[in-house]
Amino acid sequence: MRRRCAVGLVAAAGLLSPAVAFGQGDGPVAPPVGIIAEGVSIDGVAVGGLTRQRAVAKVLRKRVAPRRRVLPLQFGSRRFRLDPVAVGYKADVRYAVRSAYTFGHSQPLRASMDVPLRHSINQARLRAVLRAKGARLEVDPVDAAISFSGSTPAVRKARFGARLKLRAAQRIVARAIVSRNKNIYKLPSERVRPARTTHPPAILIERGRFRLTLFKAGQRRSFTVAVGQPAYPTPVGNFRIILKQRNPTWFPPDSPWAAGIGPVAPGPANPLGTRWMGTSATAIGIHGTPTPSSLGTRASHGCIRMSIPEAEWLYDQIDYGTSVVIR
């Protein structure tokens, strides 16, 4: 009787784990066959005193089911949800329960024991899902550009794009599926620089005003020009510069007005001056003229004439592909 009282006092004082049972001897008594020992938990879920089947059901309900719910994600200002099952999320519950059971039956359990729950995700599948989601949510950069409504320029400013940082996002999502400690998870992005941050040079030619205007780097500069005669009008439309020549040789076109005229070598008498800027309109270009008195009139055979110094200046400001809008 005295010994039993002593044991009871020790247990009451908390010096022994509640999981330890005593019989007539002093050693711990193993739990019944098929029952997990008291004091054992899995991922923080108490499973002591349960059968393995009930332990599996409890861990599935308490730990696995919440992690199978869709994961709320945010990329930029847009939100979407990811299904963990779709990216191969699994938890090895049966292995954890088997380990929990073994602890109490293979050796005396003298303290509480928490068995970790192993999780796995198909990383290749997760990466593929994020790549597909990112392709739909990413924002493409916008290049600066200029267009015209009549003679009024409309300048479009450049805008940076946004691209998903795929590897970093993959790590965040893989951890988030298990941790579940936030209401929403923001995915990292990187800015994508547009190819052109300032609009390219553009030329506007207003035939009725005999004016050529260059728009470049937010600035504009206008010149008085000559345009085509009524019989040989300068074409209207959107074109581009396709050829640039210094000190060009003038070759007469296949036209009645040029019959009997031979090529003219570079020099003061060359009708193209010292610079030729050919456009995508057939046989139409911008060039200097040795007869500046024709500027401000309809004097050419379709081309746009400038003073020689101004044509040389314009030549250095533009490149192949420069837009030429004729109104």
Beta strands, then each sheet from edge to edge (+ up, - down):
strand 1: 40-42
strand 2: 45-46
strand 3: 71-75
strand 4: 78-82
strand 5: 90-91
strand 6: 113-115
strand 7: 119-120
strand 8: 145-149
strand 9: 152-156
strand 10: 161-164
strand 11: 185-186
strand 12: 189-192
strand 13: 202-206
strand 14: 211-216
strand 15: 219-224
strand 16: 227-228
strand 17: 237-246
strand 18: 275-279
strand 19: 285-289
strand 20: 298-300
strand 21: 304-307
strand 22: 323-326
sheet 1: 2+ 1- 6-
sheet 2: 4+ 3- 11-
sheet 3: 5+ 7-
sheet 4: 8+ 9-
sheet 5: 10+ 12-
sheet 6: 15+ 14- 13+ 22+ 17- 18+ 19- 21-
sheet 7: 16+ 20+
end
